[in-house]
Amino acid sequence: MDFLEMIKTRRTVRRFKQDPIGIDTLNDLVECARCAPSASNGQPLEYVIVSDEPQLSGIFDQLAWGAYVQPKRNPPAEFRPVAYIIVLISSERVLGRFGPVDAAAAIENILLAAWSKGIGSCWLASVKRDKAKEIVAVPDGYEIDSVLALGYPAEEPLMEDCSDESIKYYLDEDDRLHVPKRPLNEIRHINKFGCRGQ
Ligand SMILES: Cc1cc2nc3c(=O)[nH]c(=O)nc-3n(C[C@H](O)[C@H](O)[C@H](O)COP(=O)(O)O)c2cc1C
């Protein structure tokens, strides 16, 4: 797939097939995170790959899914993620306020790299962090920024322009997830704010 097409077609997935993701692939995703930009090249991020029980179930229980489509997009047992990458920020290495910014850049690399391999993902910031840290034995001096849920997609969400003011994603009568995005013409300004162009 063309790279721009890849960016445009990546969608958050909350239902996953149960096919495993190999450790080489998961390592590759972390390698892509490692290549991301970092403020002052401080590199405060570390990653925990989770692909085995009991950690898989333990982490699942600390996550909150799809706030606008509750409870329908809580993945049932047969659709749960098959792996997670937990993104950690080292308090010792972090520079000022840039930890979450670095994390966002690295996370987007992971999500796109995953999608390039046909792997779906959900970026979760709604995480019970203390319990999640305990489950994967994160020592003092590290904070969890986000948890990335991974697996081959078992749903095909559809991105569409917001037709009204609502940015809330929703499920249609066929249980398909629709993801409204503000139209290009509304968010883009040409040369001066408010100049819309064509
Ligand atoms: C910082 C951040 C935190 C998010 N946290 C959650 C979360 O806790 N649970 C969840 O189900 N989705 C979460 N998402 C996924 C968003 O809901 C999703 O990106 C948004 O609906 C747009 O859909 P798209 O990724 O398909 O474009 C998060 C996304 C971002 C960027």
The ligand as an SDF file (V2000), in Angstrom:
LIG
                    3D

 31 33  0  0  0  0  0  0  0  0999 V2000
   -4.2000   10.1290   23.2810 C   0  0  0  0  0  0  0  0  0  0  0  0
   -5.2470    9.1180   22.8670 C   0  0  0  0  0  0  0  0  0  0  0  0
   -5.8780    8.3730   23.8410 C   0  0  0  0  0  0  0  0  0  0  0  0
   -6.8260    7.4040   23.4900 C   0  0  0  0  0  0  0  0  0  0  0  0
   -7.3690    6.6310   24.4820 N   0  0  0  0  0  0  0  0  0  0  0  0
   -8.2950    5.6980   24.1600 C   0  0  0  0  0  0  0  0  0  0  0  0
   -8.8230    4.8550   25.1740 C   0  0  0  0  0  0  0  0  0  0  0  0
   -8.4580    4.9420   26.3420 O   0  0  0  0  0  0  0  0  0  0  0  0
   -9.7490    3.9250   24.8100 N   0  0  0  0  0  0  0  0  0  0  0  0
  -10.1450    3.7610   23.5160 C   0  0  0  0  0  0  0  0  0  0  0  0
  -10.9780    2.8940   23.2490 O   0  0  0  0  0  0  0  0  0  0  0  0
   -9.6440    4.5400   22.5160 N   0  0  0  0  0  0  0  0  0  0  0  0
   -8.7280    5.4940   22.8070 C   0  0  0  0  0  0  0  0  0  0  0  0
   -8.1620    6.2740   21.8140 N   0  0  0  0  0  0  0  0  0  0  0  0
   -8.5590    6.0460   20.4070 C   0  0  0  0  0  0  0  0  0  0  0  0
   -9.4730    7.1770   19.8870 C   0  0  0  0  0  0  0  0  0  0  0  0
  -10.7860    6.9800   20.3700 O   0  0  0  0  0  0  0  0  0  0  0  0
   -9.4540    7.1600   18.3360 C   0  0  0  0  0  0  0  0  0  0  0  0
   -8.1610    7.4730   17.8950 O   0  0  0  0  0  0  0  0  0  0  0  0
  -10.4550    8.1670   17.7660 C   0  0  0  0  0  0  0  0  0  0  0  0
  -11.7560    7.7360   17.9970 O   0  0  0  0  0  0  0  0  0  0  0  0
  -10.2590    8.3670   16.2580 C   0  0  0  0  0  0  0  0  0  0  0  0
  -10.3340    7.1420   15.5710 O   0  0  0  0  0  0  0  0  0  0  0  0
   -9.1840    6.6860   14.5810 P   0  0  0  0  0  0  0  0  0  0  0  0
   -7.9800    6.3550   15.4160 O   0  0  0  0  0  0  0  0  0  0  0  0
   -9.7620    5.4890   13.8780 O   0  0  0  0  0  0  0  0  0  0  0  0
   -8.8990    7.8130   13.6410 O   0  0  0  0  0  0  0  0  0  0  0  0
   -7.1980    7.2130   22.1250 C   0  0  0  0  0  0  0  0  0  0  0  0
   -6.5420    7.9770   21.1470 C   0  0  0  0  0  0  0  0  0  0  0  0
   -5.5670    8.9030   21.5050 C   0  0  0  0  0  0  0  0  0  0  0  0
   -4.8430    9.6960   20.4260 C   0  0  0  0  0  0  0  0  0  0  0  0
  1  2  1  0
  2  3  1  0
  2 30  2  0
  3  4  2  0
  4  5  1  0
  4 28  1  0
  5  6  2  0
  6  7  1  0
  6 13  1  0
  7  8  2  0
  7  9  1  0
  9 10  1  0
 10 11  2  0
 10 12  1  0
 12 13  2  0
 13 14  1  0
 14 15  1  0
 14 28  1  0
 15 16  1  0
 16 17  1  0
 16 18  1  0
 18 19  1  0
 18 20  1  0
 20 21  1  0
 20 22  1  0
 22 23  1  0
 23 24  1  0
 24 25  2  0
 24 26  1  0
 24 27  1  0
 28 29  2  0
 29 30  1  0
 30 31  1  0
M  END
$$$$
